[in-house]
Amino acid sequence: MSLSVLLVEDDQILRTLIADAITLLDITVIDCGSAEHALSVLESSSSIALVMTDIRMPGCMDGLDLAQVIWSRWPTLPVIITSGHTSALDGLPANATFLAKPWTIDQLHQAIRISLPA
């Protein structure tokens, strides 16, 4: 079974571009437009090896809320949190990475390589 990255981004164009950039690493991407949808995917899939989420999203949960649920329910699942509105986050777990927007594809790829289990 191949491992997948779960990408959570509400902007459809940006979500498509990020997914394309991740697939350059020969990694399967499952993309969601909301944290709520991402949670339903996580509950039904055992192939997710990494979650990448934007912070600001519409709906009942934002990306930080999603990350908190992941750290509670799936504590070993790595999470990359990205935002163009926040420059840093304090108190992240060891398996979490913050990637400030705008980032380059090289920075994205490096964050993914660091985050994915060997």
N, C-alpha and C positions, 0 to 999 in steps of 0.2 A: 504494500500500500504506500503510495507516495504521500509525502507530507505537504500541507498547504498553508499558505498565509491567508488569514482572514483580514481583509481590508475594509475599514469602516470610514466612509467619507460621504457626506451628503451632497457635495457638488459633483454631478454626474461627469462633467468633462474632466475635472481633476481626478476623480476616481478612475476613469478610464486611462488617463495618462500614467498614474501611479501603478495601476495594474500592469500596463504594458512595460513599465520600467522594471517591475519585479519579475515579470516573466523572462526578461533578459538573463536572469540568473538560473533559468530552467526550473523555476519554482511555480507550482500551481497556485493560482489566486482565486479565492472566493470573495466576491465583493458585496457589500451591503451599504445601503443608504442611511441606515439608522442604527442606533445602539440596540433598540428593541429587536430588530431583525437579526443583528449579530448574535444576541443572546440565544435566539431560537436556533441559529446555525450551530453555535457552540454546544447546545444541549443535544443536538442530533448527530454530531460528527465527531469521530475520534481521530480524524486525520489532521486537525488543526495543530500546527507546530508553533505558530506565532500569530499574534494579533497586532495590527497596526491601526490606530484610531486617531482621528482628528478630535480635538476637544470640543469645539463649538458645533453643535448639531441640533436641529429641531427635534421635538418630541419630549417625552417624559424624562429621558436620560441623555446626558451629554457624554463625551468620551471619557471624562474622569470618573463619572458614575459607573460607566461600563468597566473601566479598569478596576475600580474598587470591587465590583462583583466578581470579576475574573480572579483577582488576588484572594478573594474569600473562598470561591468555589473551586478554582483551578490554580492553586498557589504556585505551581511549577511552570505554568504557561507564561512564556515571555511576552511582554507588551511593549510596543513602540508607540509613544504618544507624540503627536505632532500638533503644532499650532502656530499661526501667524500672529496671534494676539497675546501670547505669553512668551517671555524670553527664557524662563527656566522654571523648573518645578522642584520643590524641596521634599525630602522624605520619601522618595520613590524606593520600592523594593529593589533588591539586587538584580532581579531579572527584568527590570523596566529601564527603558531608555527614553529620554526626551530629545526630540529632533525639531528644532525651531525652523519654521518656514520663513523665508524661502530656503530650501536646501537644494543641493545638486544631486544628480543621479548617483554620482560617486559616494556622496555622504549617505544617501539612502541605502545603497548596496553595502556600504561598510556597516551601517547600523544593523542591517538584516544579518550579515555574516556573523557579527558579534552576538546577536540575539539567538540565532538558531542553534539548537543542540548539535553537537558534532556528530 
